Amino acid sequence: MPIQRIFHMQLGTDGGTERFFLRLTKAFHARGIEQQFAVRPGTSWRGALDGMGRVHEGHYLRRWPNWWLRTQLLRREMRRWPADVVMGWRAPTARLMPSSGPAVRIVRLGDYPHHLGHFGHVDCIVGNAPNVLSHCENLGWTGRREIISNFATESGSEAVPRSALDTPEDATLVFAPGRFVSTKGFDTLVRAVARTPDLWLWLAGDGPDRADLEALVDGLGLRARTRFIGWVSDPSAYAKAADIYCVPSRKEPLGNVLLEGWMAGVPVISTRTEGPSWAATDRENALMVDIDDVAGFAGALGELAASPALRAALVEGGHRRLSERFSEARVVDQYLDLFERLRSGRG
């Protein structure tokens, strides 16, 4: 019998993992699979789950008061609604996995866990890129593991008018989304834009480094041609207004933002972090530069700004790579095949 029920545990806040979680659960819903969800209260994306299944909201992690009681109540609900698959998103959810029962227990990882102390009840780790699984193996994981990557979907949204952010129509516009933390490398991008005359910059996101980034923008004299958009639920609407899409990260296990750039139809520049180096091919579907290489990033920005032909070639190459390796149908089929294989193996 095909997989009919999946229980998801997604206790994150806002980021690429959460955006992909919504895409995958919507794809499962479209295949007729029943789902339930455990999420933390107050997320911006909670409403996107409406109509796909029951949602259990609570603080289930140990840093919250009364976590133990909430966890027991959640496990009771999971027993009342027996699923074929229990799927955790991010490493901390491994601790919430049921210790017994017929359900296949999977943790999907898009980042590097610090340890595997809670993974004792996990049947399989799914990594969205090879380097994630290599990291788990280095921590001592010897169980089942599978690479299933992400996919991006067309949002259907129109490009945000540049006039909405007081940006000239004829400017060469650079766009980058993400959380404002050191690992995302936005400071490298800001310094590179400062070296490239006449570029305008839109930054979508928020985080603890925002004040430092704004100070850097001011110090480099970029305030007039930089826009801090804040956190947005649909970055693609802003990406579509841009001429160049940037992934300046210092660490990126896969990089949902890379796939989202390709889907938006904008030429991509990315640093050679682990995930983009695996997913992209230099000068075929992205321009790749070294991590923290401000001069190299500035050179790539200038080259793309000056070459409509190169921009068009990278856009075409990005769409081709998406259809070959990162399509929704391919990824959903891979998950369902894995679920069946794991369940059959239990016999």
Kinemage of the C-alpha trace (Angstrom):
@kinemage 1
@onewidth
@group {chain A} dominant
@subgroup {mainchain}
@vectorlist {calphas} color= white
{ca met a 1} P 0.000 0.000 0.000
{ca pro a 2} L 1.413 3.453 -0.882
{ca ile a 3} L 2.457 5.866 1.832
{ca gln a 4} L -0.709 7.524 3.135
{ca arg a 5} L 0.254 9.478 6.267
{ca ile a 6} L 3.239 11.647 7.217
{ca phe a 7} L 3.755 13.415 10.548
{ca his a 8} L 6.169 16.353 10.288
{ca met a 9} L 8.113 17.998 13.115
{ca gln a 10} L 9.322 21.432 11.990
{ca leu a 11} L 10.426 23.589 14.907
{ca gly a 12} L 12.359 26.239 12.984
{ca thr a 13} L 11.527 29.900 12.530
{ca asp a 14} L 12.118 31.574 9.152
{ca gly a 15} L 14.659 30.568 6.568
{ca gly a 16} L 15.444 28.418 3.567
{ca thr a 17} L 14.682 25.166 5.396
{ca glu a 18} L 11.234 26.404 6.320
{ca arg a 19} L 10.505 27.590 2.770
{ca phe a 20} L 11.452 24.181 1.405
{ca phe a 21} L 9.391 22.462 4.113
{ca leu a 22} L 6.337 24.317 2.829
{ca arg a 23} L 7.100 23.402 -0.773
{ca leu a 24} L 7.527 19.710 -0.005
{ca thr a 25} L 4.451 19.427 2.206
{ca lys a 26} L 2.356 21.143 -0.474
{ca ala a 27} L 3.716 18.658 -3.015
{ca phe a 28} L 2.832 15.724 -0.732
{ca his a 29} L -0.639 17.208 -0.273
{ca ala a 30} L -1.056 17.405 -4.045
{ca arg a 31} L -0.253 13.672 -4.198
{ca gly a 32} L -3.158 12.945 -1.809
{ca ile a 33} L -1.038 12.181 1.266
{ca glu a 34} L -2.532 12.986 4.685
{ca gln a 35} L -0.265 15.034 6.936
{ca gln a 36} L -0.055 16.468 10.437
{ca phe a 37} L 2.458 18.986 11.749
{ca ala a 38} L 4.195 19.936 14.980
{ca val a 39} L 5.482 23.520 14.812
{ca arg a 40} L 6.540 26.242 17.208
{ca pro a 41} L 4.032 29.050 17.865
{ca gly a 42} L 4.271 32.406 16.175
{ca thr a 43} L 5.928 31.547 12.873
{ca ser a 44} L 5.214 33.767 9.884
{ca trp a 45} L 4.417 30.749 7.687
{ca arg a 46} L 1.929 28.951 9.964
{ca gly a 47} L -1.035 29.951 7.795
{ca ala a 48} L 0.468 28.200 4.760
{ca leu a 49} L -0.320 24.856 6.424
{ca asp a 50} L -4.061 25.558 6.577
{ca gly a 51} L -6.028 22.934 4.711
{ca met a 52} L -3.182 20.404 4.609
{ca gly a 53} L -3.738 18.759 7.999
{ca arg a 54} L -3.921 19.280 11.734
{ca val a 55} L -1.255 21.544 13.230
{ca his a 56} L 0.076 21.060 16.772
{ca glu a 57} L 1.695 24.262 18.057
{ca gly a 58} L 3.968 24.159 21.065
{ca his a 59} L 7.436 24.738 22.503
{ca tyr a 60} L 8.831 21.216 22.361
{ca leu a 61} L 12.559 21.888 22.700
{ca arg a 62} L 14.359 21.679 26.034
{ca arg a 63} L 15.163 25.366 26.306
{ca trp a 64} L 11.480 26.147 26.889
{ca pro a 65} L 9.610 25.775 30.216
{ca asn a 66} L 7.323 22.732 30.487
{ca trp a 67} L 8.900 21.182 27.398
{ca trp a 68} L 8.710 17.673 28.862
{ca leu a 69} L 4.944 17.834 29.396
{ca arg a 70} L 4.388 19.268 25.933
{ca thr a 71} L 6.543 16.528 24.426
{ca gln a 72} L 4.523 13.820 26.156
{ca leu a 73} L 1.286 15.356 24.905
{ca leu a 74} L 2.703 15.480 21.381
{ca arg a 75} L 3.698 11.815 21.516
{ca arg a 76} L 0.196 10.947 22.695
{ca glu a 77} L -1.224 12.735 19.655
{ca met a 78} L 1.170 10.830 17.415
{ca arg a 79} L -0.083 7.532 18.871
{ca arg a 80} L -3.672 8.603 18.237
{ca trp a 81} L -2.856 9.347 14.583
{ca pro a 82} L -0.513 6.538 13.489
{ca ala a 83} L 1.582 7.730 10.552
{ca asp a 84} L 3.507 5.742 7.973
{ca val a 85} L 6.391 8.211 8.245
{ca val a 86} L 7.566 10.554 11.004
{ca met a 87} L 9.762 13.208 9.442
{ca gly a 88} L 11.877 15.589 11.494
{ca trp a 89} L 13.256 18.808 10.072
{ca arg a 90} L 16.621 19.862 11.568
{ca ala a 91} L 18.668 17.836 14.041
{ca pro a 92} L 16.893 18.798 17.318
{ca thr a 93} L 13.696 17.064 16.188
{ca ala a 94} L 15.480 13.691 16.394
{ca arg a 95} L 14.957 13.777 20.158
{ca leu a 96} L 11.182 13.809 19.626
{ca met a 97} L 11.125 10.669 17.471
{ca pro a 98} L 9.000 7.791 18.838
{ca ser a 99} L 11.148 4.977 20.199
{ca ser a 100} L 8.941 2.241 18.780
{ca gly a 101} L 6.065 1.596 16.432
{ca pro a 102} L 5.668 0.861 12.735
{ca ala a 103} L 6.343 4.366 11.424
{ca val a 104} L 9.506 4.992 9.419
{ca arg a 105} L 11.543 7.656 11.281
{ca ile a 106} L 13.546 10.122 9.189
{ca val a 107} L 15.458 13.310 9.952
{ca arg a 108} L 15.974 15.621 7.019
{ca leu a 109} L 19.073 17.797 7.340
{ca gly a 110} L 20.019 20.879 5.371
{ca asp a 111} L 22.806 21.919 7.731
{ca tyr a 112} L 25.551 20.359 9.829
{ca pro a 113} L 24.482 18.940 13.226
{ca his a 114} L 26.832 19.507 16.150
{ca his a 115} L 26.381 15.945 17.404
{ca leu a 116} L 24.208 12.860 16.878
{ca gly a 117} L 23.290 12.288 20.517
{ca his a 118} L 19.538 12.308 19.833
{ca phe a 119} L 19.601 10.148 16.713
{ca gly a 120} L 19.189 6.769 18.409
{ca his a 121} L 15.632 6.227 17.147
{ca val a 122} L 16.235 7.494 13.618
{ca asp a 123} L 16.007 5.010 10.750
{ca cys a 124} L 17.578 7.216 8.112
{ca ile a 125} L 19.213 10.620 7.692
{ca val a 126} L 18.294 12.483 4.516
{ca gly a 127} L 20.837 15.124 3.526
{ca asn a 128} L 20.118 17.657 0.824
{ca ala a 129} L 23.732 17.545 -0.384
{ca pro a 130} L 26.636 15.054 -0.112
{ca asn a 131} L 28.645 17.196 2.295
{ca val a 132} L 25.836 17.043 4.886
{ca leu a 133} L 26.024 13.248 4.963
{ca ser a 134} L 29.833 13.290 5.004
{ca his a 135} L 29.668 15.476 8.098
{ca cys a 136} L 27.306 13.004 9.800
{ca glu a 137} L 29.600 10.111 8.926
{ca asn a 138} L 32.518 12.005 10.454
{ca leu a 139} L 30.455 12.327 13.645
{ca gly a 140} L 30.051 8.558 13.710
{ca trp a 141} L 26.786 7.880 11.877
{ca thr a 142} L 26.770 4.371 10.409
{ca gly a 143} L 23.045 3.982 9.745
{ca arg a 144} L 20.998 4.501 6.616
{ca arg a 145} L 21.585 7.740 4.761
{ca glu a 146} L 20.284 9.184 1.528
{ca ile a 147} L 20.908 12.258 -0.594
{ca ile a 148} L 17.681 13.921 -1.701
{ca ser a 149} L 18.096 17.532 -2.686
{ca asn a 150} L 15.629 20.414 -2.761
{ca phe a 151} L 13.516 21.941 -5.478
{ca ala a 152} L 12.296 25.443 -6.125
{ca thr a 153} L 8.819 26.292 -7.371
{ca glu a 154} L 7.543 29.170 -9.439
{ca ser a 155} L 5.613 31.460 -7.110
{ca gly a 156} L 3.572 33.018 -9.883
{ca ser a 157} L 4.236 36.449 -8.448
{ca glu a 158} L 5.018 39.450 -10.595
{ca ala a 159} L 8.247 41.381 -10.170
{ca val a 160} L 8.075 44.082 -7.523
{ca pro a 161} L 8.119 47.464 -9.290
{ca arg a 162} L 11.464 49.145 -8.789
{ca ser a 163} L 9.631 52.360 -8.072
{ca ala a 164} L 8.298 50.734 -4.886
{ca leu a 165} L 11.845 50.896 -3.516
{ca asp a 166} L 12.859 54.150 -5.197
{ca thr a 167} L 15.241 52.422 -7.603
{ca pro a 168} L 15.886 53.624 -11.172
{ca glu a 169} L 14.492 51.467 -13.950
{ca asp a 170} L 17.747 51.660 -15.916
{ca ala a 171} L 20.038 50.773 -12.991
{ca thr a 172} L 21.870 47.439 -12.862
{ca leu a 173} L 20.225 45.910 -9.800
{ca val a 174} L 21.815 43.266 -7.561
{ca phe a 175} L 19.635 41.169 -5.240
{ca ala a 176} L 20.532 38.851 -2.347
{ca pro a 177} L 18.198 37.226 0.215
{ca gly a 178} L 19.000 35.500 3.480
{ca arg a 179} L 19.524 35.753 7.197
{ca phe a 180} L 21.874 38.529 8.283
{ca val a 181} L 24.507 36.417 10.026
{ca ser a 182} L 28.239 36.136 9.400
{ca thr a 183} L 28.037 32.810 7.563
{ca lys a 184} L 25.902 34.368 4.818
{ca gly a 185} L 28.700 36.736 3.783
{ca phe a 186} L 26.614 39.821 3.053
{ca asp a 187} L 29.519 42.022 4.097
{ca thr a 188} L 31.550 40.578 1.213
{ca leu a 189} L 28.777 41.454 -1.228
{ca val a 190} L 28.430 45.006 0.116
{ca arg a 191} L 32.178 45.593 -0.235
{ca ala a 192} L 32.105 44.163 -3.780
{ca val a 193} L 29.218 46.425 -4.809
{ca ala a 194} L 31.157 49.382 -3.425
{ca arg a 195} L 33.950 48.575 -5.891
{ca thr a 196} L 31.588 48.404 -8.854
{ca pro a 197} L 30.261 51.796 -9.950
{ca asp a 198} L 26.568 52.373 -10.635
{ca leu a 199} L 25.257 49.083 -9.185
{ca trp a 200} L 22.204 49.199 -6.941
{ca leu a 201} L 21.677 46.631 -4.177
{ca trp a 202} L 18.548 45.118 -2.629
{ca leu a 203} L 19.034 42.983 0.483
{ca ala a 204} L 16.050 40.889 1.661
{ca gly a 205} L 16.266 39.459 5.146
{ca asp a 206} L 16.963 40.247 8.738
{ca gly a 207} L 19.064 38.998 11.611
{ca pro a 208} L 21.546 39.922 14.323
{ca asp a 209} L 24.076 41.437 11.890
{ca arg a 210} L 21.682 43.945 10.368
{ca ala a 211} L 22.994 46.946 12.305
{ca asp a 212} L 26.569 46.081 11.347
{ca leu a 213} L 25.604 45.726 7.694
{ca glu a 214} L 23.812 49.056 7.706
{ca ala a 215} L 26.860 50.682 9.298
{ca leu a 216} L 29.077 49.125 6.614
{ca val a 217} L 26.786 50.420 3.866
{ca asp a 218} L 26.941 53.910 5.374
{ca gly a 219} L 30.699 53.760 5.841
{ca leu a 220} L 31.233 52.823 2.201
{ca gly a 221} L 28.912 55.557 0.953
{ca leu a 222} L 26.347 53.123 -0.463
{ca arg a 223} L 23.237 54.237 1.395
{ca ala a 224} L 21.760 56.069 -1.610
{ca arg a 225} L 21.829 52.943 -3.793
{ca thr a 226} L 21.144 50.204 -1.187
{ca arg a 227} L 17.734 49.063 0.038
{ca phe a 228} L 17.173 46.911 3.132
{ca ile a 229} L 13.864 45.212 2.393
{ca gly a 230} L 13.454 43.185 5.589
{ca trp a 231} L 12.182 39.627 5.806
{ca val a 232} L 9.754 38.757 2.992
{ca ser a 233} L 7.696 35.617 2.464
{ca asp a 234} L 8.205 35.645 -1.314
{ca pro a 235} L 11.775 36.690 -2.208
{ca ser a 236} L 11.214 35.690 -5.836
{ca ala a 237} L 9.032 38.753 -6.439
{ca tyr a 238} L 12.043 40.920 -5.578
{ca ala a 239} L 14.519 38.667 -7.398
{ca lys a 240} L 12.559 39.023 -10.628
{ca ala a 241} L 13.095 42.768 -10.523
{ca ala a 242} L 16.882 42.321 -10.417
{ca asp a 243} L 19.580 41.867 -13.043
{ca ile a 244} L 21.978 39.813 -10.884
{ca tyr a 245} L 21.285 37.396 -8.008
{ca cys a 246} L 24.016 36.780 -5.424
{ca val a 247} L 24.847 34.014 -2.933
{ca pro a 248} L 27.905 35.380 -1.071
{ca ser a 249} L 27.911 32.797 1.749
{ca arg a 250} L 30.864 31.553 3.770
{ca lys a 251} L 28.991 28.326 4.567
{ca glu a 252} L 26.161 26.879 2.523
{ca pro a 253} L 25.436 23.133 2.792
{ca leu a 254} L 23.181 23.341 -0.285
{ca gly a 255} L 21.757 26.808 -0.734
{ca asn a 256} L 18.018 27.016 -1.362
{ca val a 257} L 18.714 30.567 -2.448
{ca leu a 258} L 20.766 29.267 -5.385
{ca leu a 259} L 17.825 27.193 -6.648
{ca glu a 260} L 15.474 30.128 -6.058
{ca gly a 261} L 17.711 32.369 -8.143
{ca trp a 262} L 17.619 29.921 -11.015
{ca met a 263} L 13.831 29.597 -10.726
{ca ala a 264} L 13.411 33.382 -10.779
{ca gly a 265} L 15.272 33.540 -14.080
{ca val a 266} L 18.094 35.768 -12.877
{ca pro a 267} L 21.816 35.108 -13.498
{ca val a 268} L 23.559 33.923 -10.328
{ca ile a 269} L 26.925 34.672 -8.730
{ca ser a 270} L 27.843 32.348 -5.859
{ca thr a 271} L 30.799 31.682 -3.640
{ca arg a 272} L 32.428 28.262 -3.817
{ca thr a 273} L 30.832 26.915 -0.659
{ca glu a 274} L 30.100 23.210 -0.365
{ca gly a 275} L 26.535 23.080 -1.657
{ca pro a 276} L 26.724 25.513 -4.576
{ca ser a 277} L 30.010 23.916 -5.676
{ca trp a 278} L 28.140 20.607 -5.915
{ca ala a 279} L 24.952 21.993 -7.469
{ca ala a 280} L 26.334 24.560 -9.932
{ca thr a 281} L 28.909 24.562 -12.716
{ca asp a 282} L 31.045 27.665 -13.158
{ca arg a 283} L 30.179 29.725 -16.252
{ca glu a 284} L 27.504 27.203 -17.276
{ca asn a 285} L 24.764 28.156 -14.818
{ca ala a 286} L 26.515 30.521 -12.375
{ca leu a 287} L 29.658 32.545 -11.918
{ca met a 288} L 31.610 31.033 -9.018
{ca val a 289} L 34.012 33.058 -6.878
{ca asp a 290} L 36.118 32.217 -3.854
{ca ile a 291} L 34.786 32.746 -0.340
{ca asp a 292} L 35.562 36.232 1.042
{ca asp a 293} L 37.109 37.275 -2.285
{ca val a 294} L 35.840 40.846 -2.540
{ca ala a 295} L 37.873 41.613 -5.652
{ca gly a 296} L 36.728 38.416 -7.355
{ca phe a 297} L 33.101 39.123 -6.513
{ca ala a 298} L 33.410 42.673 -7.791
{ca gly a 299} L 34.940 41.357 -11.007
{ca ala a 300} L 32.063 38.909 -11.506
{ca leu a 301} L 29.525 41.682 -10.890
{ca gly a 302} L 31.220 43.907 -13.426
{ca glu a 303} L 31.449 41.112 -16.002
{ca leu a 304} L 27.755 40.264 -15.720
{ca ala a 305} L 26.695 43.906 -15.732
{ca ala a 306} L 28.585 44.416 -19.010
{ca ser a 307} L 27.452 41.256 -20.816
{ca pro a 308} L 23.775 40.651 -21.659
{ca ala a 309} L 24.832 37.537 -23.565
{ca leu a 310} L 26.497 36.003 -20.511
{ca arg a 311} L 23.496 36.854 -18.347
{ca ala a 312} L 21.173 35.118 -20.810
{ca ala a 313} L 23.426 32.050 -21.002
{ca leu a 314} L 23.532 31.661 -17.228
{ca val a 315} L 19.749 31.984 -16.972
{ca glu a 316} L 19.287 29.276 -19.600
{ca gly a 317} L 21.826 27.060 -17.861
{ca gly a 318} L 20.102 27.538 -14.503
{ca his a 319} L 16.724 26.455 -15.865
{ca arg a 320} L 18.342 23.434 -17.486
{ca arg a 321} L 20.014 22.381 -14.224
{ca leu a 322} L 16.739 22.770 -12.329
{ca ser a 323} L 14.853 20.537 -14.745
{ca glu a 324} L 17.596 17.907 -14.804
{ca arg a 325} L 18.357 17.598 -11.100
{ca phe a 326} L 16.116 19.758 -8.936
{ca ser a 327} L 12.560 19.407 -10.251
{ca glu a 328} L 9.592 18.975 -7.916
{ca ala a 329} L 8.484 15.695 -9.504
{ca arg a 330} L 11.955 14.170 -9.230
{ca val a 331} L 12.461 15.132 -5.580
{ca val a 332} L 8.983 14.047 -4.426
{ca asp a 333} L 9.386 10.710 -6.225
{ca gln a 334} L 12.742 10.212 -4.491
{ca tyr a 335} L 11.192 10.784 -1.069
{ca leu a 336} L 8.273 8.442 -1.699
{ca asp a 337} L 10.609 5.769 -3.048
{ca leu a 338} L 12.804 6.073 0.044
{ca phe a 339} L 9.804 5.800 2.372
{ca glu a 340} L 8.685 2.611 0.603
{ca arg a 341} L 12.158 1.072 0.702
{ca leu a 342} L 12.568 1.790 4.396
{ca arg a 343} L 9.121 0.421 5.203
{ca ser a 344} L 9.710 -2.697 3.115
{ca gly a 345} L 13.027 -3.225 4.839
{ca arg a 346} L 11.229 -3.461 8.143
{ca gly a 347} L 9.213 -6.308 6.698
